[in-house]
Amino acid sequence: STKALFITGASSGIGAATARLAVAQGWQVGLFARSEDKLEALAAEFGDKAMALPGDVTDLESQKAAIAAFVDKTGGLDAAFANAGMGLSGAGTEAGDSEEWERMIGVNVMGVLWTVMATMPHLKKRSGHMLLTGSAAGRRHISGSVYGASKWFVHGYGGNLSEEMKAFGGRCTVIAPGMVNTAFFDEPKPDKLQPEDVARAALFALDADPRCATNEIFLMPTQ
Ligand code: NJP
């Protein structure tokens, strides 16, 4: 039967590119993000291979309901991609805005936790795979980057999940890109990584033989 992949942040950038590649390689995809119109447009490209699941990652119940609806359709879940995330322009401590920090930690940290919490019971039944979008900024130190600190959380948690998921033959991969040309930035970045590059890394991890754990994948633009 067709394998099923739930993706957060699927309405644009890395999430949308991963959905496209996954469907091309025979997966069924559940597309989760807040922008319902964008999800519907993307799902329409894939026919019955996709399901638009509008919701907010900071809301655990909204993720649980979306995943339940997707699993109803597919019969189970083989993989989940906790990819939704946001950055801040002035992320340093002095420029810090308490409400912006709270919102970013809500999406980049709590949102990832809720995706894991909501998908794990389903993944457990299929020795499933958890993908998390970390960052090059989650493995090195950048002056004042609270965004980077939120991604250090993702890397730390991802490593621990790799251990936890071994108990049921599952795997976890943190995908860590440098700069990618997506809506994450206001300006186009044609010389940097493209979302399709990151999508290929995600599918590489999912396709790897069960004997092979890809715990972290780093991608940096050559420019
Ligand atoms: O950016 P973008 P990316 N609930 O803005 C969704 C990381 N990263 O593809 O809700 C649910 O095109 C948003 O959808 P919507 C980055 O930190 C990037 O580059 O409809 N979804 C959209 O689909 C992030 O973790 C770079 O607005 C929420 C998606 O998230 C991941 O890559 C470098 C949401 C963001 O898509 C994907 O970002 C790096 C919420 N509350 C790591 N809030 C880079 N681009 O250079 C946002 O190292 N979304």
Residues whose N, C-alpha, C, O or C-beta is under 5 A from the ligand:
A	BS01	NJP	G9 A10 S11 S12 G13 I14 G15 F32 A33 R34 S35 G55 D56 V57 T58 N83 A84 G85 M86 V107 T133 G134 S135 A136 P177 G178 M179 V180 T182 A183 F184
